[in-house]
Amino acid sequence: MKPRVLRTALGLFFTAAGVALAIYDGGVALAAAVVDQATPALVVQELNGQDFDIAKLRGKVVIINFWATWCPPCRKEIPALDAFYKRYHAKGVELIGLSADRSRDRSAVIKMMQSVDYPVAMLDDATVNGFGTPSVLPTTYIVDARGIVRSKLTDTEVVTEQSLAKMVLPLLPERTVTQGSMP
């Protein structure tokens, strides 16, 4: 059996068994995070030069949004993600947008994201990526304060402020969220 076919077969087997499997092929993770499992490692330099390391964010709820400039549903979600981030960042919510655009399209990503407050990075800039490359865009993961992946949303589920509130607010400490704080 060819090595690539064997890796794919093993990946399908372990994913079906509910085990998070990260096989590296030239430094790129081929498997994705699994809901109700520990979050995989993710280290990437943001477009503003800051380092994002999910391991250093324990105690906070983290939203990881994979998107691209050429993806209409991705662009539609950006205002909701930004509004949610602005509202809840001070209460323990972190968010990063990981652009799946090619490196040569970095200027288009920068231009598009100038009006948002949350950090953005290029997926290709990740030095460690246990999430892998998503098979569909947009894909959004929600990681709780203990570092457990709690939700995975794909292109079939439009991310709104309300849908984020339903998934994220219960994960925040009670003292940080006031009743009726979400429209």
Secondary structure, DSSP 4 states (H G I P E B T S, - for coil): --HHHHHHHHHHHHHHTT-----EETTEE-S---TTSBPPPEEEEETTS-EEEGGGGTTSEEEEEEE-TT-HHHHHHHHHHHHHHHHHGGGTEEEEEEE-S-GGGHHHHHHHTTT--S-EEEEEEEEEETT---SSSSEEEEE-TTSBEEEEE-TTS---HHHHHHHHGGGS-GGG--TT---
